[in-house]
Amino acid sequence: MPGNVNTNGSALVIHGVGDLRLDAVLPAAPRSDEAVVEIAYGGICGSDLHYWLHGAAGESILREPLVLGHEVVGTVSRAAEDGSGPGAGTAVAVHPATPGGAGARYPAESPNLSPGCTYLGSAARFPHTQGAFSQFAVLPARMLRPLPEGLPLRTAALAEPASVAWHAVARAGDVRGKRVLVIGSGPIGCLAVAVLKCAGAAEIIAVDVHEEPLKTARLVGATETILAADADAIAAVEADVSVESSGNYRGLDSAIRGTMRGGTVVMVGLLPSGEQPVAISLAITRELDLRGSFRFNDEMDDVLSALADGSLHVDPVVTHEYPFSDAIEAFNTAKDSRRSGKVLLSFTPDTTPGAR
């Protein structure tokens, strides 16, 4: 599978619902514009969990074995032969998207919306785009972003999901001095809280069905938290902006009800395909601005800079770390949102499993 994964040993492959394996993957010779990256950390994303638990992530349905993993960082062990990209020994984050395709119109400044855009570890296209949960990955040099001086790889492991959150907050416009409601305090929700604090939001109210994620939200900048069962308290927020990151129709309904008249709702949580029962009439009578948010474009550069200078505080979002050999246990932990936030896989041999 040129251009995707090259492993010394094994890669984490999903074969079907509940069928996750560490498989041997044949090495792939890098093309001239591809580098070999020794992976240090990989974050388990909600989409990885969906492929494992349901065989699909939104509209992306698993049709063949898929190497998972798109939230990865590591060190270039072999630079691209054509001289593009960073040199050997450079610590890098990975931008997992390959924009492209034709057949549908989209703004030129939004390549994330291009109809043929592919993403590492995604079943959106067939053949699937293999991911990078392996010791070594062969990746296009254009995907690699050198880390700023002094930024640890472990912290940079959150660069990809933090870029998703950064893009979502940017979709809301200027949030300085505003009251913002964040529905869902999983990893993306908590990262949205952190980005909102970095962007100058005056009040950040986080909501979740469990108390543990709300504790994390407070650690990264939430000024107030509400349990999701308290519908009256959520509706009383009257936020200027709401960020829906739960990926649940109840969450979207809460976001609509908790937003002030004339406010904005940014929808970043990936809802299941099909119709969703939400109080959309309120969006009409309150003149709410509903905005979708999908992946990101060049925001990773800003995220890495903010992580390096400390203005974006995300470390509490990582709650567990496991060695790659314990990937199944890591996935079982990641699926339990009552006790876990972002779960990292470490590809270095001396990792000790457990919580932060």
Buried (B, 14 or more C-beta within 10 A) or exposed (E): BEBBBBBEEBBBBBBEEEEBBBBEBEEBEBBEBBBBBBBBBBBBBBBBBBBBBBBBBBEBBBEEBBBBBBBBBBBBBBBBEEEBBBEEEBBBBBBBBBBEEEEEEBEEEEBBBBEEBBBBBBBBBEEBBBBBBBBBBBBBBBBBBBBBEEBBBBBBBBBBBBBBBBBBBBBBBEBEEBBBBBBBBBBBBBBBBBBBBBBEBEBBBBBBBBEBBBBBBBBBBBBBBBEBEEBEBBEEBBBBBBBBBBBBBBBBBBBBBBBBEEBBBBBBBBBBEEEEEBEEEBBEEBEBBBBEBBBBBBBBBBBBEBBBEEEBBBBBBBBBBBBBBBBBBBBBBBBEBEEBBBBBBBBEEEBEBEEE
